[in-house]
Structure formats: C-alpha cells, structure tokens
C-alpha cells in the first residue's frame, strides 16, 4: 500500500481528458441494422459524428436499367418497406407523367386510400419503434398490432403483406374488393383508439418527455438547406406538404390539415407523425365515401394496359398486344421527367429518363430517408450519447430507401 | 409558373444559359460547368427565384454521345419555399473534368455529391469530404456508369478491422489508451496489428495453448 499522503492535493491529479472514439453500429439495435456512426465523445457529449450509410445497398437504380418499366415495381416495393404502396403509386405517377396519361377517378381515389393506409402504417411503425427504444414497450405493441390489422386489409387487397407490387402503369393491378369499405370503416376507430391510448401513456409521461423534448433540434434554415422534407420539415414549423403544394391524385379535393411543430426537436417530430395519422384517417373517411362501386380502374389505352384475359385467349390481336407489352414493355416517349409525391418520410421523387425503348434508361429515386439522414450529423452534435437513440429514431431512416 | 425563373435566368445570364426547355411541366435550364456555381448561387439568393429548398442532385450517363458532347448530365433540383416553384438545372461534364461543389450553397449537396462521385466518378472541386458513401472504400469502378456491367464481380477485400481510410474525416484516434490497436503507430507505418486469432494464423503471435505442448 502506498501512503495516502502522496495524493493530498487532488487537484494536481490529471484525469485523462482525450476525446474518445466510439463506433456505433451497424450491428446495433437502435441503428436499425444498417447505419454506422463514428462518434467523437467528450465524456458523454458528442463532439463530432460521422454517419455512414450504405450497408444495405442493393443497386436499385442499376437493376432498374435492365428490365422493363413494369418490372421496376417489385424493386420499388423494397425501397421503403414499411409503406410500399406509396412507392408503387409514386413510380406509377412518374411513368404516367412521362406518358402524358391520367388514370380514371376511381383509380385515383383507390390510390389515395391505399396510400393513406400505408402512411398510417409508416407513422405507427416509426413512433412505436421510437417509444420502444426508449423503453416503452406497450405503445409499441399496440401500434404494431393496429399496423398488422391494416396490413391484413392490404394483404386481402393485394395478396401480399408488405411487398405488394400492386401498382401498374396506367392503373392498379386489380379493382378494389367490395368489402374494402367495410374493412376500413372497421379499422379507423381502432386506429383512433390506439392513438389516444398511446398518447395517454407517452405524452403525459415525464420520462418520455424528458428524453425527447429539446433533443435534436433542427432550425428551419438548416432544414431547408439540407433538403429536409416531410414530417421532419413540418416539425420545424414550415407548412410544406406535396399533397397541398403540388396536389396529385386529386388531393386538392380532400379536406385535411398539415400539422406543424414549433422548434423541430424530437418531440415535435413525434407529435407531427401522431397528428398526421389522424389526418390520414380523415382523408380515408372522405375517400371511402367517394370510391365508386364500379367503373374503370385502368386507363383505356392499349399501349400501356394489358388486354382482357378472355380476349387474349380468343383473338390474335389481343394475344399480340399482350405479348408486346409483356416482352417489350410499355414504351414511354423519349424524355425525362421528375415526379414527386408525399411519401412516408418526405418527398419521394422519381427522376426517370426514357430513350423511347421499353427499358428505363435511368431511374433515379430521390430517397427522403437518405437526405433526411444527413440532418442527424447536424442535430446530434453537442447532444448526449443517450440522445442518439430517440433523435435518430425520429428521423425514421428506412434502410431499403436510404441505401437503395 | 416556373417559366418566370427561366426568364429571369435568361435575362440575368443571357448567353451563359445554353438551353432551356419545358417538358410535361418540368422547367429546365442547361449551363456550362464553369457557370454551375454562379447560377446556383444566383438561384438561391435572387429574391425573385428564392430557391432556398434543396431537393436533389443526381447524374445521368450518356457514353455514346462522346466526344461531341460531354458524357455526364449533372442534374440539380431545387425548389422555392415561398414561391413554391421548382427548377431543374443541368450541366454537362466530361469524365476527367471536375465541377464546383454546391455543398456551400445548400448543405444538402454534401451527401448527394458524395453519392454522385460514388456512383459515377464525377469529381467535385472544393468538396469538404469526397469519400464513397454507399459503396466501400476498396470498390473498383463506378457502378451506375453504363459501361459498368451489372454482373461484374469485385475483388475480395483484404482483412481489415478498421482501416484508417474508412475512419471519420476528423482524423485518427488521438485518445483512447484502452484500445487494442495503437492507431498513431500504425498510421506512422508500424507493423500491422491484427486481431489475436488472425495473428496466430499468420504466425505473428504464438498461441497461448501451445504452452502445454512445449512442456512435453
């Protein structure tokens, strides 16, 4: 034992004060499996952070360049896999813009219904997962339960729970089932109920509020310069929504509001998503009243729509038309368009270039997750290490869309 | 509606705007790479345009139109928050030609330019941190170029636990005395220190269990 007197002046002792390099992810439960963050820590304060995406890169844009235009749909499903229908609709609208066609009103209403259902699942997943990562497991289970009921509807409608591949150029794969309206009327009160219950558990909970309020603040100026869109931008207080600013699929005729936050922190992003679920329910209420029971779901354009199966089997013209569309693909005119919709996380855009053949020359997806993720580098600087989990969770980074 | 922006650009820059077009409601202006930064800054700062909302930056590869026209189309999408109009700004760059970075104009340009560099190999002059972003450091070639075959295989990457080049841009680890690997030494050219199991395989280190066998 050394004599204790040697340490009499404690202030002369130097504690190690170098910054510490910490590697977070990609195998970290809060990094959603696909993000690596290199943190420079000063104690618990994050001095610097380098976010490294790319672990889920599958070459979406390259793969699109070798099939036909319709064969992009399965890839588009796998972009944002918690709201695949929004991607399907987004890509359909892009090709239709290039072709210069517009789908019938029944199809537009149907797309709004499926899209809003997807938006609800997207926001419930994000908010539920964020609450779970902070230790609140019950709201997560409730929200995921309702999400699964919605996915049951989508499965009955499309045949697949997540990867629907249900969009088509110039319409949808199938007309809506007759039971769809009743199913949605039955699910909407459930969504409302789980929102109220989760709110009661979370936003009056001191622990939850302390973890999310004033954490990960993003200013309006930064957000615009970074190109942030969607709930993250609205949380900073800016009323920006593609559905209002540049309406598509008849969104201008629906009565709904854009929720906005105050200061762009994690709490605001959480609340904006919760409120958007309510607004989606409002849109759904109006849309199911509007959905016609019969009428065409596809455009009547033989260049893009497959002929009736009955005709394919019995007439040579329809057989040839079918063969040409399947083997050569739909042929949009040469040119390039950028079409954008409001996806789950923000502006989901498709910049497509056609050389006039049946194969896309270039399909660029503007991934809202990827561009929003850059903000994490900005708003995590100066926060505590424990704040990464809720703040990163509120970005709602979806690996499939971020890394493509 | 955003025709106004095109007119404004033509009035301000005249000959520098090489071409404008409007197709299916998308308004587009083409400029030379030398004017890229100037026009972009004007779009952001001019009160009539007020394009303060960055949207996207990407590229398209047309190898067949070389050598008359440069190979890549660099495409920028921006939007105005107040006026709600959008424009597509385009420039044409050759493979070996750099273009000024826009990351100082809109900070969203940072990652999107890194992605364009990663996928097409277009160099951005003045970019603060031009690393690959979706691909890994050792990747050969640029996957979204048309002359990159889709079924091309990549060479196996040599074992690395964390390479210095893959580290964050703020330099090597200056602290952390508890780490297994001394980065300062390794950056200075010291021997490769690898994980214990690999070191045993490569003969850099003795196995601990061999001690009992040596006794016999």
Contacts between the chains, C-beta under 8 A, distances in Angstrom:
chain1	res1	chain2	res2	distance
A	16	B	175	7.3
A	16	B	177	6.8
A	18	B	174	5.8
A	18	B	175	2.6
A	18	B	176	7.0
A	18	B	177	7.8
A	19	B	174	6.8
A	19	B	175	5.4
A	20	B	175	5.8
A	20	B	176	5.3
A	21	B	173	4.3
A	21	B	175	7.3
A	21	B	176	5.8
A	23	B	162	7.4
A	38	B	167	6.8
A	38	B	168	4.1
A	40	B	168	7.3
A	40	B	170	6.0
A	48	B	168	7.1
A	48	B	170	5.1
A	50	B	168	3.4
A	50	B	169	6.5
A	50	B	170	7.4
A	52	B	133	7.7
A	53	B	133	6.7
A	53	B	134	6.9
A	54	B	132	7.9
A	54	B	133	6.0
A	54	B	134	4.0
A	54	B	135	6.6
A	54	B	136	7.5
A	57	B	134	4.5
A	57	B	135	6.8
A	59	B	143	6.5
A	59	B	150	7.7
A	61	B	119	7.7
A	61	B	144	6.0
A	62	B	143	5.8
A	62	B	144	6.0
A	62	B	148	7.9
A	62	B	150	5.8
A	63	B	150	7.4
A	65	B	150	7.7
A	66	B	150	6.0
A	97	B	24	5.5
A	97	B	25	7.9
A	98	B	24	6.9
A	100	B	24	6.6
A	222	B	107	7.2
A	224	B	52	5.1
A	224	B	53	4.9
A	224	B	54	7.3
A	224	B	81	6.1
A	225	B	52	7.1
A	225	B	54	6.2
A	225	B	106	5.0
A	225	B	107	4.7
A	225	B	108	6.4
A	226	B	54	6.8
A	226	B	106	7.6
A	226	B	107	5.2
A	226	B	108	4.6
A	227	B	53	6.9
A	227	B	54	3.6
A	227	B	55	5.9
A	227	B	56	7.2
A	227	B	106	6.7
A	227	B	108	3.3
A	227	B	112	7.9
A	228	B	108	8.0
A	229	B	55	8.0
A	238	B	81	6.8
A	240	B	53	7.8
A	240	B	81	6.9
A	245	B	84	5.4
A	246	B	84	7.6
A	335	B	23	5.4
A	335	B	24	7.4
A	336	B	23	7.3
A	336	B	26	7.7
A	336	B	60	7.7
A	337	B	23	6.8
A	337	B	24	5.1
A	337	B	26	5.6
A	338	B	26	5.6
A	338	B	77	6.2
A	338	B	88	6.5
A	347	B	55	6.9
A	349	B	55	7.1
A	349	B	56	6.4
A	349	B	77	7.5
A	351	B	56	7.2
A	351	B	58	6.3
A	351	B	75	6.9
A	351	B	77	7.5
A	353	B	60	5.6
A	361	B	60	7.5
A	362	B	60	4.9
A	362	B	61	7.8
A	364	B	56	7.7
A	364	B	58	4.7
A	364	B	60	7.9
A	366	B	55	6.8
A	366	B	56	4.4
A	366	B	58	7.9
A	366	B	77	7.5
A	370	B	111	7.0
A	370	B	115	7.8
A	371	B	56	7.4
A	371	B	108	6.0
A	371	B	111	7.1
A	371	B	112	7.2
A	373	B	111	7.9
A	374	B	107	7.6
A	374	B	108	6.6
A	374	B	110	6.6
A	374	B	111	4.7
A	378	B	107	7.8
A	403	B	134	6.0
A	404	B	134	7.5
